[in-house]
Amino acid sequence: MRIVTTRAAVILAAGLLAPLPAAAQVSVAFVAPERFTDAESRFGSGPTLRVTLAEIRRLLTEGGDRVLRPGESLAITVLDIDLAGQERPVGLPTSPRIVSDITPPRLSLRYVLKERGRTVLAGEETLTDINFLSRYARSLSGGSFTYERELIRDWLQARIVRREPARG
């Protein structure tokens, strides 16, 4: 019995001392966010720029953490944000954001995917989906940034998980 216990302790200790694979990492930076196309409420009805940036950072970071393999890291630089819809001033203290098929979400970004420090994928592209209303209607869970969340999720699956090339 003592031999079995000692052997189990040695195996357990070896497992605990073995190097762990590097955790997946996502970093997100914003370039000149004050110049983004449509990232904040201009009429007081929607999110501030600070809230939008925090939410886009969260969506990219959490989404990336879910899809990256151990040892991979993803650096994303957001170059522009154009939220789904368009604010319409109507003379009230707050103005509604009207979402239609001609106002899809649009994110411009640059990214570098590394595996154990070696670049395996890099690019710059604009994410958008003109069919966003019909495609994302199935997953509307309410709340803010619904269309942007789905756009980011689809991009991460296509580019990072399946490694599909960007459409020209």
C-alpha positions as CSV (number, residue, x, y, z in Angstrom):
1,M,0.0,0.0,0.0
2,R,2.8,2.4,0.9
3,I,4.5,1.8,-2.6
4,V,1.3,2.6,-4.4
5,T,0.8,5.8,-2.4
6,T,4.4,6.9,-3.0
7,R,4.1,6.1,-6.7
8,A,0.9,8.1,-7.0
9,A,2.5,11.1,-5.2
10,V,5.5,11.0,-7.6
11,I,3.2,11.0,-10.6
12,L,1.1,13.8,-9.2
13,A,4.2,15.9,-8.4
14,A,5.6,15.3,-11.8
15,G,2.4,16.5,-13.4
16,L,2.3,19.6,-11.2
17,L,5.9,20.5,-12.0
18,A,5.6,19.9,-15.8
19,P,5.6,23.2,-17.7
20,L,2.1,24.3,-18.6
21,P,1.2,25.3,-22.1
22,A,1.1,29.1,-22.5
23,A,-2.3,30.6,-21.9
24,A,-4.1,32.1,-24.9
25,Q,-3.7,35.8,-25.0
26,V,-5.6,38.6,-26.8
27,S,-4.5,42.2,-26.8
28,V,-6.7,45.0,-28.2
29,A,-5.6,48.5,-29.1
30,F,-7.5,51.4,-30.6
31,V,-6.0,53.9,-33.1
32,A,-7.4,57.4,-32.8
33,P,-10.8,56.4,-31.5
34,E,-12.0,60.0,-31.4
35,R,-12.0,59.9,-35.2
36,F,-14.0,56.6,-35.5
37,T,-16.9,56.8,-37.9
38,D,-19.7,56.0,-35.5
39,A,-18.6,54.7,-32.1
40,E,-20.5,57.0,-29.7
41,S,-23.8,58.7,-29.3
42,R,-23.8,62.2,-30.8
43,F,-27.3,62.9,-29.5
44,G,-27.1,61.5,-26.0
45,S,-29.2,58.3,-26.6
46,G,-26.5,55.7,-26.9
47,P,-23.3,54.6,-25.5
48,T,-20.4,57.0,-24.9
49,L,-17.1,56.4,-26.7
50,R,-15.6,55.0,-23.6
51,V,-18.4,52.4,-23.2
52,T,-18.2,51.4,-26.9
53,L,-14.4,50.9,-26.7
54,A,-14.7,48.9,-23.5
55,E,-17.4,46.7,-25.0
56,I,-15.6,46.1,-28.3
57,R,-12.5,45.3,-26.3
58,R,-14.4,42.8,-24.2
59,L,-16.1,41.1,-27.2
60,L,-12.7,40.7,-29.0
61,T,-10.9,39.6,-25.9
62,E,-13.5,37.1,-24.6
63,G,-14.2,35.8,-28.1
64,G,-10.5,35.4,-28.9
65,D,-9.8,33.7,-25.6
66,R,-12.5,31.1,-26.5
67,V,-11.0,30.2,-29.9
68,L,-7.3,30.5,-29.4
69,R,-5.3,27.3,-28.8
70,P,-2.7,27.1,-26.0
71,G,0.5,28.9,-27.1
72,E,-1.3,31.2,-29.4
73,S,-1.7,35.0,-29.0
74,L,-3.7,37.5,-31.0
75,A,-3.0,41.2,-31.3
76,I,-5.8,43.3,-32.7
77,T,-5.6,46.9,-33.6
78,V,-9.0,48.5,-34.1
79,L,-8.8,51.2,-36.8
80,D,-12.4,52.2,-37.1
81,I,-15.8,51.4,-35.7
82,D,-19.2,52.0,-37.3
83,L,-21.9,50.7,-35.1
84,A,-25.0,49.1,-36.7
85,G,-27.8,51.6,-37.3
86,Q,-27.8,55.3,-37.4
87,E,-28.9,57.8,-34.8
88,R,-31.8,60.0,-35.8
89,P,-32.2,63.3,-34.1
90,V,-35.9,63.8,-33.5
91,G,-36.0,66.8,-31.2
92,L,-36.2,64.8,-28.0
93,P,-33.7,64.6,-25.2
94,T,-32.6,61.3,-26.6
95,S,-32.6,60.1,-30.2
96,P,-33.3,56.6,-31.3
97,R,-30.7,54.4,-33.2
98,I,-32.5,53.2,-36.3
99,V,-31.2,49.9,-37.6
100,S,-31.9,49.0,-41.2
101,D,-30.3,46.8,-43.9
102,I,-28.4,49.8,-45.3
103,T,-26.6,50.5,-41.9
104,P,-24.6,47.3,-41.1
105,P,-22.0,47.2,-38.4
106,R,-18.5,47.8,-39.7
107,L,-15.2,47.2,-37.9
108,S,-11.8,47.9,-39.5
109,L,-8.9,46.2,-37.9
110,R,-5.4,44.9,-38.2
111,Y,-4.4,41.6,-36.5
112,V,-1.4,39.3,-35.9
113,L,-1.9,35.7,-34.8
114,K,1.2,34.2,-33.3
115,E,1.9,30.6,-32.2
116,R,4.7,30.3,-29.7
117,G,6.0,33.7,-30.8
118,R,6.0,32.9,-34.5
119,T,3.6,34.9,-36.8
120,V,1.2,32.4,-38.5
121,L,-1.4,34.9,-39.7
122,A,-1.6,38.6,-40.2
123,G,-3.7,41.0,-42.0
124,E,-5.9,44.1,-42.2
125,E,-9.5,44.0,-43.1
126,T,-12.9,45.6,-42.7
127,L,-15.5,43.3,-41.1
128,T,-19.1,43.9,-42.3
129,D,-22.1,41.9,-43.3
130,I,-24.8,43.5,-45.5
131,N,-27.1,40.5,-44.6
132,F,-26.7,41.1,-40.9
133,L,-30.4,41.7,-40.2
134,S,-31.5,38.3,-41.6
135,R,-28.4,36.4,-40.5
136,Y,-28.3,37.6,-36.9
137,A,-32.0,37.7,-36.2
138,R,-31.7,34.1,-35.0
139,S,-29.4,35.0,-32.2
140,L,-30.7,38.3,-31.0
141,S,-30.5,38.2,-27.3
142,G,-31.3,41.8,-26.7
143,G,-28.9,44.3,-25.2
144,S,-26.4,46.6,-26.8
145,F,-23.8,45.6,-29.4
146,T,-25.7,42.5,-30.6
147,Y,-24.8,42.9,-34.2
148,E,-21.2,43.7,-33.4
149,R,-20.9,40.7,-31.2
150,E,-22.1,38.4,-33.9
151,L,-19.9,40.0,-36.5
152,I,-16.8,39.5,-34.3
153,R,-17.9,35.9,-33.5
154,D,-18.2,35.1,-37.2
155,W,-14.9,36.7,-38.0
156,L,-13.0,34.8,-35.2
157,Q,-14.5,31.5,-36.4
158,A,-13.6,32.1,-40.1
159,R,-10.2,33.7,-39.7
160,I,-8.7,32.4,-36.5
161,V,-10.3,29.0,-36.1
162,R,-10.8,27.8,-39.7
163,R,-8.0,30.1,-41.1
164,E,-10.0,31.1,-44.1
165,P,-8.4,33.8,-46.2
166,A,-10.0,37.3,-46.1
167,R,-12.3,38.0,-49.0
168,G,-10.8,40.4,-51.5
